[in-house]
Amino acid sequence: MLIATPSQQQLIERADRYIAAHYREPLRMPDLARHCHVSVRTLQNLFVLQRGEPPLKALRRFRLRQLHAQVLAQPKLALRQHYAHCGLIGSAADRAFFLELYGLSVREHQLASRRRLKRRPQPHPSSTAQAA
């Protein structure tokens, strides 16, 4: 992987900040390129050169990281709500990439998160009554 020049690095960081701020929205390449003040082709080439993947794959990766964290934090919430909150639709491509990243399906991750939630020690009723 080549070392990015400062301006290239700043451009990628700018794109990353935009992705982090807008990942829930229907984000398209022209939107991202316009925000970075470059052409779609320039942005695409720079991401592939520096990150080894196109910007939309980086966006999907970011969204799936958010999905992973949200399912872990709220495992009882329906997956379709998690997907929507992360700007995803739950497509086969989303599910396959999640499996590639984490080694388990989104549903398996949700079930494991629910089991972890059940194993957490619950406060004893008498200790909460004494605190009040």
ChimeraX attribute file (.defattr): number of C-alpha atoms within 10 A of each C-alpha:
attribute: neighborCount
match mode: 1-to-1
recipient: residues
	/A:1	8
	/A:2	7
	/A:3	9
	/A:4	14
	/A:5	9
	/A:6	9
	/A:7	9
	/A:8	15
	/A:9	14
	/A:10	13
	/A:11	21
	/A:12	20
	/A:13	13
	/A:14	15
	/A:15	21
	/A:16	18
	/A:17	12
	/A:18	17
	/A:19	21
	/A:20	14
	/A:21	10
	/A:22	15
	/A:23	20
	/A:24	16
	/A:25	13
	/A:26	9
	/A:27	15
	/A:28	12
	/A:29	17
	/A:30	14
	/A:31	13
	/A:32	22
	/A:33	19
	/A:34	12
	/A:35	14
	/A:36	18
	/A:37	12
	/A:38	14
	/A:39	15
	/A:40	18
	/A:41	12
	/A:42	12
	/A:43	24
	/A:44	17
	/A:45	16
	/A:46	20
	/A:47	21
	/A:48	14
	/A:49	15
	/A:50	16
	/A:51	14
	/A:52	13
	/A:53	14
	/A:54	17
	/A:55	25
	/A:56	16
	/A:57	13
	/A:58	17
	/A:59	22
	/A:60	20
	/A:61	16
	/A:62	17
	/A:63	23
	/A:64	23
	/A:65	15
	/A:66	20
	/A:67	22
	/A:68	20
	/A:69	13
	/A:70	18
	/A:71	24
	/A:72	18
	/A:73	14
	/A:74	15
	/A:75	22
	/A:76	13
	/A:77	12
	/A:78	11
	/A:79	18
	/A:80	12
	/A:81	13
	/A:82	21
	/A:83	22
	/A:84	14
	/A:85	17
	/A:86	22
	/A:87	21
	/A:88	20
	/A:89	15
	/A:90	15
	/A:91	10
	/A:92	9
	/A:93	11
	/A:94	18
	/A:95	17
	/A:96	15
	/A:97	17
	/A:98	22
	/A:99	15
	/A:100	11
	/A:101	13
	/A:102	13
	/A:103	12
	/A:104	15
	/A:105	16
	/A:106	22
	/A:107	13
	/A:108	12
	/A:109	19
	/A:110	23
	/A:111	16
	/A:112	16
	/A:113	19
	/A:114	17
	/A:115	12
	/A:116	12
	/A:117	16
	/A:118	10
	/A:119	9
	/A:120	8
	/A:121	7
	/A:122	8
	/A:123	8
	/A:124	8
	/A:125	8
	/A:126	8
	/A:127	9
	/A:128	9
	/A:129	8
	/A:130	7
	/A:131	6
	/A:132	5
